[in-house]
Amino acid sequence: MCVCQTMEVGKYGKTASHAGERGVLLEPFIHQVGGHSSMMRYDDHTVCKPLITREQRFYESLPPEMKEFTPEYKGVVSVSFEGDSDGYINLVAYPYVENEAVEQDDMPERDQPRRKHSRRSLHRSGSVSEHKEERPGLATDNPESLQETKSPKVELHIHSDVPFQMLDGNSSLGSEKISYNPWSLRCHKQQLSRMRSESKDRKLYKFLLLENVVHHFQFPCVLDLKMGTRQHGDDASEEKAARQMKKCEQSTSATLGVRVCGMQVYQLDTGHYLCRNKYYGRGLSIEGFRSALYQYLHNGQELRKDLFKPILTKLRSLKAVLERQASYRFYSSSLLIIYDGQDNRAGMFMERRAEMRLKRVDTSLPESLQDDGGTEPSSSSPPKVDVRMIDFAHSTFKGFRDDPTVHDGPDVGYIFGLESLISIMEQMRDENQ
């Protein structure tokens, strides 16, 4: 079917016409668990997002010792909002040409389109708690408009080896299993809605190319943490600063310097991901944050105790690096913690369970062989984990872009969040030895 062919990443768009170049069709990044800009999959090793100049310049100015803890910056592409002959809308990436594309921050926030969500569309996109806290404005409640902005990449052609499943506000499992993280679909629809509303005047957009930090993982378990006690940038309006301060005061950002902004965890017992979004994270108490962290480290069968050491090692290393970055502020940035939900150890765990089931049902086996032995498999190599800082649209440091505000010393709010995270994980480790 021709529609399927046009949806494959890395294939060329049949409607591409930019300067004679054939573009790369983008599709939503199915493992996006937080944020508000749609992350798009460019290829297996690369994602892209709408470019904000401050974030681009920040990536270009990173100190070498911070690069271990940030995605690799790979440049810029121009992205076109195009319809194909089947009536579907595609995002197509082309080589960047100076002065041809526009940036997301070229348009003032007050001029960006705002539409209200309907209750029905909110129910489809996320948890019950979203109904209470969602601000108007990025998706539409007009069914006809939703039909026009739908993408077959989202509804038909995004494929994952395992389904995702959303947890509602009461922590019970939803009935719908889907092949993408619900938040990634939400962000993609919002992005299409924004770009479509501007498509008459703006044909090309600048997108930032970044390393896909989960491409090493077969079943990436991702925790997105909003770090720091302050979220608004130095350039924020009084209204926006007040909104951000209120969010911090009403969440663990104020008490711990960190809050959950999104999460997906692969469950060995069911073979699907459990997902949480930012609205869940905003409502957590300190104890609720601990429980969320425990859930992130639990695979449905057991707490992954083997993850404590490698994660804590990386968190302590990051803390040491940031303590040496005088004048840096990472307002509104996030920290990703990633591990594989089905590494070698998990595979051996499942094989062991299967063997035990067979022994129990085979009564011809000697009793000694029917006994499970009470031991669990262990892997000789440590589990693969990663810790990365992302989202630098509001970051700054002395001399950066002639910013008028100069901060002294390291980012104590961010470091406080790391200290809280380290402390909670150490307590959890000690309690579960």
FENCOR-V27626 format. One record per run of one state. SS is the DSSP state (a for helix, b for strand, c for the rest). FROM is the first residue (numbers start at 0). TO is the last residue. Records with the same first field share a line. If there is no record, write none. Layout:
# FENCOR-V27626
SS=FROM-TO, FROM-TO
This chain:
# FENCOR-V27626
c=0-0, 7-10, 12-16, 20-22, 25-25, 28-38, 43-44, 50-51, 60-62, 70-71, 83-87, 95-100, 102-102, 106-107, 111-117, 125-128, 133-141, 149-150, 155-162, 167-171, 178-180, 198-202, 211-218, 227-236, 249-250, 256-256, 267-270, 276-276, 282-284, 296-296, 298-301, 303-305, 323-327, 330-332, 340-342, 361-365, 370-383, 390-393, 396-398, 402-410, 431-432
a=1-6, 17-19, 52-59, 63-68, 103-105, 108-110, 118-124, 129-132, 142-148, 151-154, 181-197, 237-248, 251-255, 277-281, 285-295, 306-322, 343-360, 366-369, 399-401, 411-430
b=11-11, 23-24, 26-27, 39-42, 45-49, 69-69, 72-82, 88-94, 101-101, 163-166, 172-177, 203-210, 219-226, 257-266, 271-275, 297-297, 302-302, 328-329, 333-339, 384-389, 394-395
